[in-house]
Each structure stands twice: as C-alpha cells, then as structure tokens.
Amino acid sequence: MRIAMISEHASPLAELGGVDAGGQNLHVADLSTALADLGHEVRIYTRRDAEDQPVAQPMGDGVSVVNVPAGPARYVPKDLLLPHMKEFGDWVGEHWRDDNWQPDVTHAHFWMSGLAAIAASRPIGVPVVQTFHALGSVKRRHQGAMDTSPRLRIGYERAIGGAVDRVVAQCQDEVRELIRLGVPRTRISLIPSGVDAERFTPDGPAQTRDPDRPVILSVGRMVERKGFADVIRAMRVVPNAECVIVGGPPGAELGRDPVAKGLQALAAECDVANRVRLVGAVPREDMPRWYRSADVLASAAWYEPFGLTPLEAMACGVPVVASAVGGMLDTVVDGLTGTLVSPRDPRALGKALRRLVDDRVRRLAYGTAALDRARSCYSWKRAATQLSSVYASLCRLRRPTGAVA
Ligand code: UDP
C-alpha cells in the first residue's frame, strides 16, 4: 500500500529535545519504518525549515521524506504555522499530480497536518486518518492563558474529527477526550505508540555515573508542562540522590537558555543545586545509555498525550514514577511497573521517588515487570499491523473522487 504521512512541524529527521521536536518526530519515524517493514511504501511530508534541505530525502528502505516548501525555509514555532497550511496542502496535492504518485491512504499527525491532508486528499477520494498527538482542549484546560495555540484550534480539531475517515487515539484518556470533542466512538481506533525494543534494551553501554548515589532521570522537551520544576522541588525529600535532566537546547547553550536558567535558579532556591544536573539535548541514538544509567525515571508532566519517554525507560528495565495523566495511566501500572502520583504535587512525587530509591528489591521487581510490559504490549510492529488493518478497511470503503463526508 502507498501511505502518505503528513507531519507539518515534526520532521522524522530532526534533532530532538527542542521546544517543538520530541515524541511526534520519533513516532512518525518509527511508525513509518515499521510500516515499510510490513511491505508498505511510505512518504513523509514535513515542512521545509532550512534552506539547504532538498525536496526529497531517503530515510530508509521503503521510506522517504519530502520537505514541503510552505512558509519561510527556517524554523517557525508550530503555533505560527496555521497560515501556511493551505499552501502546504496545495503543494502536496500538486506534487502527487506532477510526480504521478497517489497514496492509497493519507495519515495526518497533529491537527494542522489534518487540514493539509484533507485539502490534498479529499478532491481525489483518498481516505484520511488522523492522529492528534495532543488536543487543544486539553492544552487549554491545563495552560489557560499561557496557551499560545491559535485561537481557533479547538474548533478546527472538532471539524477535523468530523471530516476524517478515522481518528487514531493513543490511550484511553484520549478516547474520552475525542468523544467529548464529538468524534463518534465507531470512528476512533485505539492504537498506542510503540517503543523500539531493539534500541531500548537493559543491556548495553551506559552513561558513567557515581555508583554510590542513586540517579533519578527526567527526559523531555524543556517546556513547563513537562514538570521538570516539580522534579527539582521533589528532590528536597529525596536526600542523597542525583537528578539528571535530559532535553532542551544543546548542552553548550544551556547557560543562555531562560528556561534552563530558571530551573537552575529553582534548584539553588531548593538547596539541591549540587544534586541537579542539566544535560541538554541528547541525540536519539544515545538515549538508551542515559536510561540505563538511571535507577528511576521521573515523568512529572502536568498532562501527557502519550509519553514515549516512560515507555523507553521501561524497555531499558527502569521503573517509572509518573504523573497519573494521559498515556501514563495505560503504560505505567501502579504498584507493578512503577508508581503513579497526582500531577503538580512535588511532595507526593518526592515520597514516591524516595520509596523506590530506598528499596532496591522493589526497584528490581518493578524494572523487570516494566521491561516485560514494554516488550509484550508496545512494539512498533504491533502498532503498524493494527494500522495496516485500519488503512485496508478504509481503502475498501473508498469514496468516489471528490465526495465529501
Ligand atoms: N528525546 C531525545 N533527546 C532529548 C530529549 C528527548 O531523543 O534530548 C526523545 C525521547 O527519547 C523521546 C522523545 O524525544 O523519544 C520525547 O517524546 P515524549 O512522548 O516523551 O514527549 P513529547 O516530546 O512528545 O511531548
């Protein structure tokens, strides 16, 4: 089958850890590879954000990336990309015509990609699948006035949910949110992300560390909702342990980054500065080394549409202490593979971390169960196989050219 993935702001080839480059980039890359492994041909359309990017770039067997010229050829924050989506969709449609290549199905990632996907696919009758990755309604609920998303985002998401042929949710919590948004349950498929169990393994090289000091690792884009500040505050009740934070700008730029500087100041205020280390962005191929060097992963997100990081830690046999939100409610089994705590509660987080840090046997038991759960329930092959069935069922029901739902 020919599959067009649309991922407007998140290129599968981007460096991760920056404000707008994280889970979606990796999801699109790994999912596309897994689909190609099943024999599909995948083209990923993402916005061209550097002058030196060619239009087409091979990514692997059966997968290529198309850098779409829409808006300036430089980084533009994703919240400012909406005005370029029409140009994006029109370009993709023309490219299919000029190249004499038409997908059997288009799969859009993030709401704005949905707009481009519908514009390019609907006139030629190609079915559209939508994965939101994050929902504006959830963001608005948690971030309120700090939410910089376009004002019309929630309305657009409702319209996209009603227009596409299938919406893929990544966790139970998202299914509930989508139903609240008005998407009929029959049009929602629950297909969680996977984890690359060949790369993320307990055995292999690990980052050097002090063997006498427990290491609590936290990983993510350096944005407030990832809860790094709560992890730092929690360190007050976890004496002796070291907190390592991976993500954000490259290490050499941390000193100039306002968010990183704020976290460092907070650590000093909490009197834990000598036990908090900010590493900056780590290339994705080095991530397993960091997980392997940790005793516990702390994922203190205020909300989390899915959360690949906890799953990667689990695949490395590391127990997880996570906020009881979003995808972590499904991936982390409280009392079996880790501990779930209320979000934005540094005391509860600290107590849960301390309990695990102080209990080697429990850590081992949780780590073993976490590894087993990641491997058995969250492979990319499973996700790709389930998606293939969804794609196939939609192709069978393909609308006549030009028909609108
Ligand atoms: N990541 C990385 N280098 C970094 C920080 C993060 O490779 O310096 C990766 C991390 O391993 C994970 C992804 O970025 O695969 C973050 O995904 P997650 O779902 O946890 O968060 P999101 O970015 O989607 O909010």
Boltz pocket constraint, residues with backbone or C-beta under 6 A from the ligand:
constraints:
  - pocket:
      binder: B
      contacts: [[A, 16], [A, 17], [A, 21], [A, 22], [A, 23], [A, 24], [A, 26], [A, 219], [A, 220], [A, 221], [A, 246], [A, 247], [A, 248], [A, 280], [A, 281], [A, 282], [A, 283], [A, 284], [A, 285], [A, 287], [A, 306], [A, 307], [A, 308], [A, 309], [A, 310], [A, 312]]
      max_distance: 6.0
